[in-house]
C-alpha cells in the first residue's frame, strides 16, 4: 500500500495496477449487491442479447477505482469525495484490466487531488474512464 502525502504528489503523478476478473469475483459481487440480472449470470441470455458470454457487472469494474485510490494513489491517506464514471466497453470474465490513474489537479486549500482514470482490457481497449476527487487525510 502506498502512503503518499499531499505534499509528495505532483500533477502528472501516475499509478496503475492490473487485475483479472474471475467467476469468483462475479459470484461475490452478486452476493453482496443482490443484482441477479440474467445478463451477468445466464450465458444463453447474454448471447441472445448480442454478447459472447455473460457481461461483468459495470459496478464491479468501477469498484477498482476504490482500489486505485485506497491502495495506489494516494493510498493509505485517501478519502474519496466523488467519482464520475463512464463505461465505454464490455468486460467479460477472464479479461485482464489495467487501471491507471493520473493526477491532473491539486487543490491546496482542501488538500484534494483530481485523478483521471482509464481502465483498459488486455487488448488495450478502453472499457471505463473516470474522474475522481480524492482528499488526503493526514
Backbone as CSV, one residue per row, in Angstrom:
resi,resn,N_x,N_y,N_z,CA_x,CA_y,CA_z,C_x,C_y,C_z
1,UNK,0.841,-1.173,0.000,0.000,0.000,0.000,0.893,1.245,0.000
2,UNK,0.549,2.181,-0.866,1.287,3.444,-0.897,0.821,4.355,0.234
3,UNK,1.702,5.244,0.634,1.396,6.170,1.733,1.732,7.607,1.331
4,UNK,1.403,7.955,0.083,1.688,9.317,-0.378,0.940,10.342,0.472
5,UNK,1.633,11.398,0.829,1.005,12.537,1.477,0.780,13.600,0.413
6,UNK,-0.050,14.577,0.728,-0.404,15.614,-0.247,0.837,16.293,-0.828
7,UNK,1.808,16.616,0.015,2.991,17.339,-0.463,3.906,16.485,-1.327
8,UNK,3.727,15.166,-1.329,4.554,14.287,-2.158,3.939,13.997,-3.524
9,UNK,2.730,14.474,-3.745,2.042,14.219,-5.018,2.133,15.464,-5.886
10,UNK,2.471,15.261,-7.141,2.542,16.346,-8.120,1.565,16.072,-9.256
11,UNK,1.127,17.125,-9.927,0.329,16.958,-11.140,1.161,16.132,-12.122
12,UNK,0.532,15.141,-12.724,1.217,14.228,-13.641,1.602,12.904,-12.999
13,UNK,1.519,12.828,-11.661,1.836,11.585,-10.958,0.900,10.478,-11.449
14,UNK,1.466,9.292,-11.753,0.677,8.161,-12.250,0.925,6.928,-11.402
15,UNK,-0.112,6.146,-11.265,-0.025,4.824,-10.659,-0.973,3.913,-11.420
16,UNK,-0.625,2.619,-11.481,-1.508,1.661,-12.145,-1.335,0.282,-11.523
17,UNK,-2.323,-0.555,-11.779,-2.258,-1.951,-11.374,-3.122,-2.757,-12.331
18,UNK,-2.949,-4.069,-12.294,-3.658,-4.965,-13.202,-4.377,-6.045,-12.406
19,UNK,-5.583,-6.381,-12.846,-6.372,-7.460,-12.247,-6.977,-8.303,-13.359
20,UNK,-7.278,-9.546,-13.038,-8.031,-10.411,-13.934,-9.364,-10.710,-13.262
21,UNK,-10.448,-10.449,-13.966,-11.790,-10.655,-13.419,-12.108,-12.153,-13.458
22,UNK,-12.552,-12.687,-12.325,-12.827,-14.124,-12.218,-14.313,-14.394,-11.973
23,UNK,-14.684,-15.657,-12.146,-16.047,-16.087,-11.814,-16.327,-15.840,-10.331
24,UNK,-15.319,-16.054,-9.496,-15.484,-15.839,-8.058,-15.779,-14.375,-7.758
25,UNK,-15.123,-13.450,-8.484,-15.415,-12.016,-8.324,-16.882,-11.743,-8.636
26,UNK,-17.361,-12.346,-9.726,-18.761,-12.148,-10.122,-19.707,-12.693,-9.053
27,UNK,-19.402,-13.890,-8.544,-20.258,-14.501,-7.520,-20.299,-13.646,-6.260
28,UNK,-19.143,-13.162,-5.815,-19.099,-12.347,-4.594,-19.835,-11.026,-4.803
29,UNK,-19.662,-10.408,-5.970,-20.351,-9.146,-6.249,-21.864,-9.365,-6.242
30,UNK,-22.309,-10.452,-6.891,-23.741,-10.767,-6.944,-24.282,-10.985,-5.527
31,UNK,-23.509,-11.685,-4.699,-23.940,-11.954,-3.329,-24.040,-10.667,-2.514
32,UNK,-23.070,-9.784,-2.672,-23.062,-8.527,-1.911,-24.194,-7.606,-2.346
33,UNK,-24.398,-7.480,-3.661,-25.345,-6.481,-4.164,-26.762,-6.998,-4.363
34,UNK,-26.907,-8.310,-4.548,-28.228,-8.851,-4.850,-28.648,-8.644,-6.300
35,UNK,-27.722,-8.204,-7.159,-28.025,-7.972,-8.569,-28.067,-9.322,-9.283
36,UNK,-29.261,-9.777,-9.632,-29.426,-11.077,-10.280,-29.815,-10.940,-11.752
37,UNK,-29.510,-9.810,-12.353,-29.806,-9.600,-13.766,-29.206,-10.749,-14.582
38,UNK,-30.006,-11.404,-15.446,-29.501,-12.558,-16.201,-28.370,-12.226,-17.176
39,UNK,-28.205,-10.982,-17.556,-27.095,-10.609,-18.432,-25.753,-10.960,-17.788
40,UNK,-25.726,-10.985,-16.459,-24.497,-11.257,-15.728,-24.379,-12.710,-15.264
41,UNK,-25.439,-13.517,-15.442,-25.427,-14.864,-14.871,-25.836,-15.972,-15.840
42,UNK,-26.532,-15.630,-16.894,-27.081,-16.639,-17.807,-26.436,-16.492,-19.185
43,UNK,-25.503,-17.392,-19.532,-24.801,-17.276,-20.826,-25.743,-17.267,-22.031
44,UNK,-26.813,-18.057,-22.000,-27.756,-18.082,-23.125,-28.457,-16.734,-23.267
45,UNK,-28.866,-16.163,-22.160,-29.499,-14.844,-22.178,-28.526,-13.807,-22.742
46,UNK,-27.287,-13.838,-22.276,-26.280,-12.874,-22.755,-26.066,-13.024,-24.262
47,UNK,-25.939,-14.269,-24.749,-25.751,-14.493,-26.188,-26.965,-14.009,-26.985
48,UNK,-28.159,-14.250,-26.450,-29.386,-13.826,-27.140,-29.470,-12.307,-27.237
49,UNK,-28.706,-11.611,-26.411,-28.711,-10.152,-26.434,-27.407,-9.571,-26.979
50,UNK,-26.715,-10.373,-27.807,-25.584,-9.862,-28.577,-24.220,-9.947,-27.929
51,UNK,-24.085,-10.681,-26.834,-22.786,-10.795,-26.163,-22.254,-12.207,-26.313
52,UNK,-20.931,-12.347,-26.316,-20.342,-13.679,-26.498,-20.489,-14.551,-25.258
53,UNK,-20.659,-13.930,-24.108,-20.920,-14.646,-22.849,-21.412,-13.629,-21.817
54,UNK,-21.542,-14.046,-20.573,-22.047,-13.139,-19.531,-21.156,-11.904,-19.406
55,UNK,-21.802,-10.786,-19.177,-21.130,-9.498,-19.048,-20.790,-9.253,-17.579
56,UNK,-19.579,-8.786,-17.322,-19.173,-8.431,-15.959,-19.972,-7.212,-15.519
57,UNK,-20.378,-7.194,-14.261,-21.095,-6.039,-13.708,-20.266,-4.773,-13.925
58,UNK,-20.903,-3.737,-14.446,-20.186,-2.467,-14.628,-19.650,-1.929,-13.310
59,UNK,-20.446,-2.062,-12.273,-20.006,-1.534,-10.978,-18.891,-2.376,-10.363
60,UNK,-18.760,-3.636,-10.763,-17.592,-4.410,-10.342,-16.349,-3.827,-10.997
61,UNK,-16.442,-3.520,-12.269,-15.324,-2.867,-12.956,-15.001,-1.542,-12.278
62,UNK,-16.024,-0.750,-11.986,-15.810,0.560,-11.355,-15.277,0.431,-9.931
63,UNK,-15.523,-0.702,-9.284,-15.049,-0.858,-7.905,-13.535,-0.806,-7.809
64,UNK,-12.849,-1.068,-8.903,-11.387,-0.982,-8.891,-10.898,0.452,-8.738
65,UNK,-11.793,1.422,-8.929,-11.439,2.815,-8.663,-11.137,3.001,-7.176
66,UNK,-11.891,2.310,-6.330,-11.643,2.366,-4.899,-10.262,1.800,-4.567
67,UNK,-9.902,0.710,-5.223,-8.573,0.122,-5.019,-7.487,1.093,-5.461
68,UNK,-7.709,1.751,-6.599,-6.715,2.720,-7.079,-6.459,3.782,-6.021
69,UNK,-7.533,4.391,-5.507,-7.371,5.469,-4.526,-6.884,4.946,-3.181
70,UNK,-7.447,3.858,-2.712,-7.171,3.386,-1.368,-5.863,2.648,-1.191
71,UNK,-5.304,2.151,-2.295,-4.073,1.370,-2.207,-2.921,2.025,-2.967
72,UNK,-3.203,2.617,-4.132,-2.126,3.080,-5.017,-1.942,4.592,-5.070
73,UNK,-3.037,5.347,-5.236,-2.904,6.786,-5.457,-4.046,7.538,-4.794
74,UNK,-3.850,8.073,-3.627,-2.607,8.190,-2.865,-2.304,7.014,-1.953
75,UNK,-3.312,6.139,-1.741,-3.093,5.012,-0.848,-3.708,5.264,0.514
76,UNK,-2.955,4.959,1.531,-3.439,4.978,2.914,-4.143,6.269,3.329
77,UNK,-3.734,7.403,2.794,-4.267,8.694,3.247,-5.461,9.179,2.432
78,UNK,-6.097,8.295,1.666,-7.159,8.738,0.749,-8.542,8.729,1.379
79,UNK,-9.352,9.655,0.912,-10.769,9.687,1.218,-11.474,10.165,-0.050
80,UNK,-12.181,9.257,-0.721,-12.833,9.603,-1.984,-14.001,10.544,-1.707
81,UNK,-14.019,11.676,-2.425,-15.111,12.646,-2.303,-16.162,12.439,-3.391
82,UNK,-15.711,12.177,-4.625,-16.669,11.955,-5.705,-16.010,11.174,-6.833
83,UNK,-16.876,10.533,-7.622,-16.412,9.770,-8.776,-17.419,9.990,-9.912
84,UNK,-16.915,10.358,-11.084,-17.730,10.414,-12.305,-17.210,9.308,-13.211
85,UNK,-18.100,8.413,-13.610,-17.686,7.226,-14.353,-18.446,7.122,-15.662
86,UNK,-17.727,6.660,-16.712,-18.364,6.365,-17.987,-17.867,5.004,-18.454
87,UNK,-18.810,4.114,-18.735,-18.467,2.799,-19.252,-18.434,2.879,-20.770
88,UNK,-17.341,2.415,-21.358,-17.183,2.566,-22.802,-16.905,1.253,-23.518
89,UNK,-16.944,0.148,-22.787,-16.720,-1.158,-23.401,-17.212,-2.254,-22.480
90,UNK,-17.345,-3.435,-23.048,-17.843,-4.591,-22.301,-16.660,-5.336,-21.689
91,UNK,-16.850,-5.805,-20.458,-15.853,-6.617,-19.772,-16.451,-8.004,-19.578
92,UNK,-15.620,-9.030,-19.830,-16.018,-10.416,-19.638,-15.117,-11.076,-18.601
93,UNK,-15.626,-12.120,-17.959,-14.804,-12.895,-17.033,-13.564,-13.377,-17.790
94,UNK,-12.427,-13.272,-17.142,-11.152,-13.643,-17.758,-10.404,-12.466,-18.336
95,UNK,-11.085,-11.340,-18.514,-10.400,-10.153,-19.033,-9.395,-9.665,-18.004
96,UNK,-8.248,-9.238,-18.509,-7.231,-8.613,-17.668,-7.380,-7.105,-17.818
97,UNK,-7.615,-6.439,-16.711,-7.853,-4.993,-16.732,-6.668,-4.261,-16.127
98,UNK,-6.265,-3.198,-16.789,-5.248,-2.304,-16.244,-5.944,-1.012,-15.861
99,UNK,-5.805,-0.653,-14.601,-6.428,0.550,-14.060,-5.316,1.558,-13.849
100,UNK,-5.374,2.686,-14.563,-4.315,3.694,-14.470,-4.907,5.047,-14.105
101,UNK,-4.341,5.658,-13.082,-4.773,6.977,-12.659,-3.656,7.987,-12.791
102,UNK,-4.016,9.197,-13.204,-3.077,10.299,-13.352,-3.630,11.516,-12.628
103,UNK,-2.823,12.122,-11.776,-3.238,13.336,-11.078,-3.222,14.482,-12.083
104,UNK,-4.365,15.165,-12.224,-4.460,16.274,-13.175,-4.572,17.633,-12.493
105,UNK,-4.963,17.628,-11.214,-5.087,18.891,-10.463,-4.829,18.640,-8.990
106,UNK,-4.408,19.705,-8.307,-4.296,19.698,-6.849,-4.986,20.939,-6.309
107,UNK,-5.687,20.786,-5.192,-6.341,21.914,-4.539,-5.717,22.051,-3.153
108,UNK,-4.836,23.049,-3.009,-4.096,23.230,-1.761,-5.001,23.585,-0.584
109,UNK,-6.079,24.304,-0.846,-6.975,24.721,0.242,-7.595,23.520,0.951
110,UNK,-8.033,22.533,0.162,-8.732,21.388,0.729,-7.895,20.107,0.737
111,UNK,-6.621,20.204,0.312,-5.752,19.016,0.179,-6.489,17.921,-0.589
112,UNK,-6.898,18.298,-1.797,-7.711,17.456,-2.659,-6.980,17.282,-3.979
113,UNK,-7.016,16.079,-4.537,-6.455,15.857,-5.864,-7.550,15.366,-6.802
114,UNK,-7.396,15.697,-8.078,-8.264,15.189,-9.133,-7.456,14.144,-9.890
115,UNK,-8.048,12.964,-10.030,-7.382,11.861,-10.722,-8.225,11.468,-11.930
116,UNK,-7.615,11.497,-13.105,-8.251,10.976,-14.314,-7.864,9.507,-14.399
117,UNK,-8.854,8.663,-14.621,-8.630,7.227,-14.629,-9.080,6.633,-15.959
118,UNK,-8.319,5.682,-16.428,-8.717,4.894,-17.585,-8.529,3.423,-17.209
119,UNK,-9.508,2.603,-17.625,-9.403,1.164,-17.444,-9.381,0.536,-18.836
120,UNK,-8.315,-0.203,-19.097,-8.119,-0.850,-20.394,-8.165,-2.361,-20.227
121,UNK,-8.682,-3.051,-21.253,-8.625,-4.511,-21.215,-7.306,-4.988,-21.813
122,UNK,-7.128,-6.295,-21.873,-5.878,-6.889,-22.343,-5.559,-6.550,-23.801
123,UNK,-6.542,-6.092,-24.560,-6.326,-5.695,-25.955,-6.053,-4.202,-26.095
124,UNK,-5.938,-3.500,-24.960,-5.707,-2.060,-24.998,-6.961,-1.257,-25.269
125,UNK,-8.126,-1.900,-25.199,-9.397,-1.212,-25.446,-9.890,-0.576,-24.156
126,UNK,-10.330,0.672,-24.258,-10.856,1.381,-23.090,-12.237,0.833,-22.756
127,UNK,-12.397,0.375,-21.505,-13.692,-0.138,-21.076,-14.361,0.775,-20.063
128,UNK,-13.596,1.694,-19.476,-14.148,2.625,-18.491,-13.208,3.813,-18.361
129,UNK,-13.799,4.969,-18.133,-12.993,6.131,-17.772,-13.695,6.829,-16.627
130,UNK,-12.921,7.546,-15.844,-13.494,8.180,-14.660,-12.674,9.390,-14.264
131,UNK,-13.318,10.244,-13.470,-12.626,11.344,-12.808,-12.973,11.248,-11.329
132,UNK,-11.942,11.231,-10.500,-12.144,11.098,-9.067,-11.623,12.328,-8.351
133,UNK,-12.363,12.783,-7.350,-11.871,13.792,-6.406,-11.527,13.046,-5.131
134,UNK,-10.269,13.133,-4.742,-9.804,12.392,-3.582,-9.130,13.344,-2.605
135,UNK,-9.625,13.350,-1.395,-8.983,14.137,-0.340,-7.876,13.319,0.297
136,UNK,-6.911,14.027,0.868,-5.833,13.361,1.592,-5.948,13.695,3.067
137,UNK,-6.127,12.674,3.866,-6.218,12.853,5.316,-4.853,12.551,5.912
138,UNK,-4.407,13.412,6.783,-3.060,13.223,7.361,-3.063,13.496,8.830
